[in-house]
Amino acid sequence: MKFLDEAKVYIRSGDGGGGSVSFRREKFIEFGGPDGGDGGRGGDVWVETVNGLNTLIDFRYQQHFKATTGTHGMGRNRTGANGGDVTLKVPVGTQIFEEDRETLICDLTVEGQRYCLAHGGNGGFGNAHFKTSTNQAPDWANPGLPGEEKTLWLRLKLIADAGLVGLPNAGKSTFLASVTRARPKIANYPFTTLHPNLGVATIDEREFILADIPGLIEGAHEGVGIGDRFLGHVERTRVLLHLVSAQEEKVGKAYKTVKHELEAYGNDLTDKPEIVALSQIDVLDEAELKKKTKELAKACGKTPFQISAVTGRGMTEVLRALRDVIVEENAEEKPARVPKLRHRDMVATDEGEDEADDQP
């Protein structure tokens, strides 16, 4: 399945049904009076997160979503049926933006979370509503209110526990393939990875999710290479694993290049816990390995791990370090609320709490 992390959609909620103009007609009843029913409410447009999706590719082939119109009211005070709702199924981690691509509407981070993007129009009143002491037979009714029409942007930020960052050919995809069942494309040329890959790593019977993103180069925040747009997929991670290839002539400079791009991107990426590892060490002899490890330690201010995805050296140790940080970060995090956002003007509530009446 192809990966797509941004999509544009056009939505329209249903119009309300018109009210009915009707009068009671029965044998032996000369003045039955008005009995026109109200129109049905138009359908809403919802978005809902579902399990098993990690791309927005479906919205490349269908961009228009329209709920159905409410049925018109009928005689005998019969209210028209409400219009059918439309639900957009999206992956966990999807953000919804206004047409300007900057105004955030909602951030869906929990499976099963729902949010109403557009309300259906209310149905019109039938003529029975307009009966008064001075007008016993009103011959008019209200039309239904129109629905809402919007252009929205969907943006996916993958949910992962740890993110892999580094220059192109730093061994990120090889690392992911060696510790998970993911099978990213691996080759000896820059930018082999063109979109994020996810994998589930297991260490000491504990699982966590790894995200591998395309490599960063100097000037990525200005659009050099394939830019830094994929860094959004590691914004939600607990920890970053920064891989520096042992094949780099200046490993300290390589580390600082990526670090600078993370700072330029912002969004607190540099505030995340970071584990640094010197990768692909199987290509070095011990003397050269010791020299480059010392150089990298000086650049990052900590002792880096020494790993080789080919020989397996150091892999267990770095996975345990990742696990420990993830467990610690999860323990420090306050208990998360599970919002069930049904309308834009509604406050997120805990599951099980009574929700306020949100009908217009």
N, C-alpha and C positions, 0 to 999 in steps of 0.2 A: 504494500500500500504506500502511495506517495505521501510525503510529509508536507503539510501546509499549516503554518502557524498564524496566518492572518487572512481574514475574508471579509468582504463587504456584502451586506444583505439589505434587502428592502422589505419592510413589513407593513401590514395594514390590518388593523382590527376590523371587526364586522360592524356595519351600520345597525342601528336599532330599527326594529320593525315599526311600521306606522300604526297609530291607534285606529280603531274601527268606528265608523258612524253607522249605528244600527239601532233599531227600535223594536221593542217587544211586540210581536204579533201573535195573538192567541184568540181563539174563539171566545166570545162573550167578554173579552177585555177590550174596552174601547180605547182607553188611553194607557197603553202599556209602559210608556216612558222609554228613555234611552237605555240600551244594554250593550253598547259597544265596548269590547275589551281592549286592554292595553297591548301594545306591540312587545315582542320579545326583545331581550337584550342581545346586542351583537357579540360575537365571539371574541375572546381575548387572544393575544399572542404571548406565549410563555417561552422561557428558556429553561432547560433542565439539564443537569449534569448526569451522565451515565457512566457506568464502569465499562472498560473494554475499548475505549476510544483514546487515541493519543495524537490525533490530527484533525484538522478542519477541512480535509479534502472534499467532503461531501458538499460543502457550500460553494465549491467551484462549479459544480454542475447544477445546482439549484440555489438561486439567490433571492427569489421572490416568494414570500410567504403571506398568505391572506386568509384571515378567518372568515367564516360565513356570516351572512346577515341574519338578524333575528326575523322570525316570521311575523307578519302583520296580525293585529288583534282581530277577533271575530265576534259575531253576535253572541247573545246569551252570556255576556261578560266573560268570554273565553280569552285568556291571555295567550299571545303567540309564543311559540317555542323559542328558547334562546338559541343563538347561533353557536355553531361548533367552534371550540378553541383549536388553535394551532400551537404545537410545541416544537421548539428547536432543540434537538438532542446534541449536546456538546460535551467535550472531554472535561474532566475535573482540571481546574486551573485556568479556565477561560475567563477573560475579562471582556465586558461589553462597553463600548465607547460610543459617544454621540458622533454625528457625521464629521465633526471637526477633528476627530481622532485623538483628542486630548481630554475631553470631559468624561470621566469614568462614571458609568451608570451602576455597575455592580461587578464584584469580583467573586466568582464561584469556585470555592476551594473544597467543598464537601460533596461527596457522592449523594445524589438524590436531591440536591438543593434546587429550588425552583424560584423563578422571579418573573413577575408580570412586566413585559416590555411595552405593551400597548393595551389599553382598556377598550372593550367594545362599547359602542354607543348605547345609551339608554333607549328603551322603547318609548314610543309616544303614547300619550294618554288617549283612551277611547272617549267617546262623547258622554259616557256615563259619569265621567269625572267632572263634567262641566254643568251638571244639572244644579239649578238653584231654585230658590222659592219664586223668583221672578222669571226664570227661564226653565220651564219644565221639559222642553224638547230641544236641546241644543243640537244643531246639525253640523257640527264641526269636530275635528279631532286633531291631535298633534302628530306631526310626522316624527319618525325616529331620528335620534341624533346621529350624526356621522361618526364613524370610527376614527382612530388616530393613524396617521401615516408617517413612517420614519425611515430614515436611512441610517444604518448602524454599522459599526466595525466590530468584528470579533477578533480578539487577540489571545493566543494560547501561550501560557507560561507553564511549562511542564512541572509536575510535582515530583521532586526527587530528594533523597536525603543527602547525597553528596554529588558535587559537580567536578568534572575534570577540565582543567584549563591548562593552556600552554601554547607554545609556538606550533606551527604546522610540523608534522613529522616528529613530534615529541614522544610518540608512542602511546597516545591516549586511546586510540581505537584498539591497538594490540592489547593494552591493559584491560580494557572493557571485555574484549573477546576471551581473554584468559581467565577472568574471574567470574564471568556470567555466561549465559547461553546466548547472549546477543551475538549477531554476526555482522558487524559493520564492515564496510569496504575498507580493505587495508592494501596499501601500495606505497612504493618508494618514490612518491612525488608529493609536492605541497598541495594542500586542500583536497586530499582524498575524501575527507568527510565534508559533505556539503550541507548536511542537516543534522540535527541532534539525534542521538541514539540513546535508548534506555536499556538497562539491564539490571537484573536482581542478583546481588552478590550475597553469598552465605559464608559466615565465619563463626565457628563455635556455636552452631545451631541458631544463629541469629541472622535474619535477612535485612538487607537495606537496599535502596534503589540508587543506582549510579546513573548520572547523565553525562554523556560525552558530547561536546559541542565542537564545531569547526574551530581550527586554530586561529590565533590572533597574531598579527604582525604589527610592526611599528606603523602608526598612523591609522590603525583600524577604526578608531573613533571618528576619523575624517572620511571614512569610506574606502580606505586602501584595502586591497585584497577583497574579501567578501564582507568587510565591515565588522561591526560589533553587535549587530541586531540580535544575534543568537544568544548574547549574554543574558537576555531576559529569561532564558530557560534555567539559569542557575541562581536567579534571584531568590527563589524559595528554598534553596538548599540549606542544610545545617552547617556544612563544612565544604571547603574547596580543597581539592587535591591538585596541587600545582606541580606538573611534571616538567622537568628540564632534561633534555636529551644529553647524554654523555658524549654524543658526537659533535655537539656545539663546541667551537673553538674557545669561546668565552661564555662559560655557563653563567657567570655573574651578570653579564650584560643581557643574556637571554631572559634571565629571571626578571630583571628590572624592566625590560621592554613590556612584558606581559603585565607586570604590576602597574606600570604607567597607564596601560590601556584600561585596566580595571578602575583605576582612579578617575580617568577621563570619562568613563561610562557613568560612574556615580551609583546611585541607588544603594549605597551602603555595602557594596560588594567587598570593599577593602576592610570592612569591619567584621566580616565573617571569620570564624576560625579557619586557619590555613595550615595544611600539611604539605611540606615540600619534599619532593623525592627526585633523586637523580636517576633517570630511567636509561634503559638500553646499556647497562654497565657491562654486558657480556662482550662488548667490542673493545674494552680497555684492559690493559694489564694492571696489576696491583699498584704500581708506582703512579701511573697516570690517573687511576681511580682515586687514589689518596689526594693527589694534587687538585683534581677538579672538585672533589667533595669539600675540601678546605676552602676553595674559591667560592663555591656556592654557599657554604655556611657563612662566609663573611658578608655576602650580598644579602642574604635573607635573615641573618641574625639568629639562626637556630641550626642545629645539626640535621641535615637532610637524610632521609632514608635512601638506601641504595637498593634499587630494584632492577630486575630483569624479567619481563614477561615471558621470554623465551626459555630461560633456564629455571624460572620460578624463584630465584634468589630474592629474598626480602619481601615477597608478596604477602605472606601470612602476617608479617609484622605490620606492614602498612594497612592491611585490611583491619587488623585489630585496633590500630590507632584511629582509623575512621570510625569504627564501631563505637569506641569509647567516647569520642567527641559527640557523635550522634545521640548516644544514650544520655550524656551529660546535658546536651542542649535540650533534649526532650524533657528531661527532669526539671530543668530550670524554667521551662515555658509554663505560663499560667494556663489552667484548664481552658481549652478553646470552646467558645460558644458555637453551636451549630445553628446558624441563622436559616430561617425559612422565610425568605424575603418574598412576599406576595405582591406588594405594591411599592412603588417608589417612595411613598410618603409614610411607610410603615417602619417602625423600629424593629431590628432583629431581636428575636426572643429565644430563650432557651427552649429546647424541645420539651414539651410537656406543659409549658406555661400557657395560660389562656391568652389568645390573641384578640386584639381589639377588633371591633366590627369595622371591616375595611371596605364596605360597600359604599358607593357614592350616594 
